[in-house]
Amino acid sequence: MSPTIRTASIHEATPEDLMSRPLPRSAALQAPSQTLTGLSLGLFLGMLACGPADAAGHDALPPSAGASIRDAVQARGHGRPDRPAANPAPGSASSKARERAVSLTQQRLKARTEASDATEPTALLTVQPKDTVIGLSRHVLAYPKAWTEVAVFNRLPDANRIQVSQALRIPLRLLKYQRQRAEILHVSGAASLDGGPVRAGDAWEEGQVLATGEGASVQVRLADLTELRVMPRSMARLGRHRDYAAQARLGVKGFEGQIELQAGTVETLAAKGAQRAAPLLVKTPTVAIGVRGTSYRVHHDLLATTRSEVLEGRVQADLLISSEGGTPLLGDQGTRHQTGERQLQARALPARPDLSAWPAQIRQGQATLPLPGGQRHRILVAQDPAMLDTVLDLDVDGGPAALSLETLGLGTWHVRVQALDDWGLASQDVVRPVQVLPPVAAPVTPLQAGPQASVVKSSEAGVELVWPAAQVSGRVSYEVQLLGDAEGVWVLRQSEVTAPAWSVKPPQDGKAFFRYRIRSAQGNSPWSPIQPLGPGGEWRKWVPFLGV
C-alpha cells in the first residue's frame, strides 16, 4: 500500500486550541463581560483537560502518558511487531499499574480525540517489519509521549503492539517538523508585535501576536510565499508555521500554516502552486477557513461574529463547534456565523459599487465624491496603488452619502470601496485613483492688456501726469513709478493713488521717466508704456522696483 495523506481545513483539538476556544453559550450570553467569562472558563477547563505543557513547547499530553509507554515497553521488550512479548501475569503489581496508567491516559485523551473531526489533517503510515513503538516515537513523532495520542486516535486495543502492514493515521501536529519564518514586509501606522515595536524585515514567530491600531496595517509573507495583510484595528496570532520535509516516508512534504484571527480583519492572497502538507488555515474562535490557493478575507468582531469572503478560488469553511461537514465557498461567495448558530450558509457577495461617475481630479474645497445610495460601504484610502500606506479606513452607512477627501491634502490618493450587504459581507474591491488639486481662485474679470498712454501737462506745481480712468468695478487705485538719474535709480514712487492723475517735480536736469499700473481686487494690470517726463528726457536704464 502506497502512503497517502488526508487533509482538511478543520480545527485540531490541541491544548492550545482548547485554551483559545470559547465555550458554547446560550443566546442570553451576549454582553462583553459574559463573553470574557466564557473565554476564561474555557481556558480553565482546557488546562484541566490537557495537563501541563511539554517542556519542549510541544502539544501537551497527560504526565502519565510517557510513563505508561515507558513502563510497558520495559516490561515487554522492544515492542517489535515481529517479536510479540508475553503479557505480564494477570493480577501482578506491574499488570495493575499498567492498566491504571493506560485507563487514565485513555480517559483524558478521549474527549480530545472525540472533539477532533475525523477529517483532521493526517498522514498515513504503514508499519514495516523493522518498525518499533520506540523507534516510531523517536524518529517520526515530534516527541515520544505523542505515541499515546496516536494509539487513542487509531483506537488501538493495545497501545504497545503494532502489526506489520498495519495502517496508522498520524495527525500532522504530532509529526516532526521544522519551524519556518514569516517575514514582516511593510508596516503602516501604529502596530505592535507581542506588545513591542514591529518593523519591516522583522520575523513573525509561532505564538506571537500582531496588533494594528486605527488606520494601521501590516503586510506579511509566509514561508510558502502567501501574502497576508492584517488590517486596521485587528489582532492575529501566528499558529503552526512549519515544514514537514523530513516526513517523505509518510508522503508528507510541505508547509502547514495557521493564522488565528482574534479580532478584526485579515486579507489573504494564498500562493498558488505552493507545496502544502495541509491547507492554509485562518481560524477565528468559531470558524476555520482552509484554502490551497485563493484570495479571500476573514473578519471577526467583538460580538463573536465571523465573516469570510472569497474573491477568487475555493475555500472550505468549518464550524468548530459542529461535527457536520464543512461549507464550500467559491469565488464571489461568502458566509457569516453568529453566536448560537449551528451551521454555515453560503451566499453571493454583493455587487461591486458603481463609481463610474467619479472624476479623476477634484479640487480642495470641492473634494467630495458621491457614493451609490441605499447601501453601506467600507472605504480604504491609501497613498500607494498597493493600498499599503493607509490614511483612512471607515464604514459609511446607507442612504445618500459622499466621501470627503478635504482633510487629506494635495496629491493623488487611491480609494478602495466595497459594498456591504445586510450580513456585513463585502463585495469585490473597486479601486480608483483620485487627484486632489489646489482650490480654484476667485473668478476675476481680465484687465486690459495695458493702460492707455498717459498725457503729460506742465504747471507751476510741476509736471501733472494724467491717464484714463480704469473701467473696473469695485475699489480701484493706481501705482506710479519714477526713474530719474543717469544710473537708473528710482528716486520716487507713489502707491495707492486713487485718482487717474499725479503731480510731481522732475529732477533738476529734467531727465526722468515714469510708468503706472492699475490695482484692484481683481488683480494688477500690466505696467503702462514707459514715457519721458517732459522734454529732453531719454531712456538710460530700467531697474525693476522689487517688492511691487
Beta strands, then each sheet from edge to edge (+ up, - down):
strand 1: 5-6
strand 2: 122-126
strand 3: 167-171
strand 4: 178-179
strand 5: 182-188
strand 6: 191-193
strand 7: 203-204
strand 8: 209-212
strand 9: 217-221
strand 10: 227-230
strand 11: 235-243
strand 12: 255-269
strand 13: 280-283
strand 14: 287-291
strand 15: 295-300
strand 16: 306-312
strand 17: 314-319
strand 18: 327-330
strand 19: 333-337
strand 20: 346-348
strand 21: 361-363
strand 22: 368-371
strand 23: 376-382
strand 24: 390-396
strand 25: 401-404
strand 26: 411-420
strand 27: 430-437
strand 28: 455-459
strand 29: 462-466
strand 30: 476-483
strand 31: 490-497
strand 32: 501-504
strand 33: 513-520
strand 34: 523-524
strand 35: 531-532
sheet 1: 1+ 2- 3+
sheet 2: 4+ 11- 8+ 6-
sheet 3: 4+ 11- 12+ 10- 9+ 5- 7+
sheet 4: 4+ 11- 12+ 13+ 14- 17+ 18-
sheet 5: 4+ 11- 12+ 15- 16+ 19- 20+
sheet 6: 21+ 27+ 26- 23+ 24-
sheet 7: 22+ 25-
sheet 8: 28+ 29- 32+
sheet 9: 31+ 30- 33+ 34-
sheet 10: 31+ 30- 33+ 35-
end
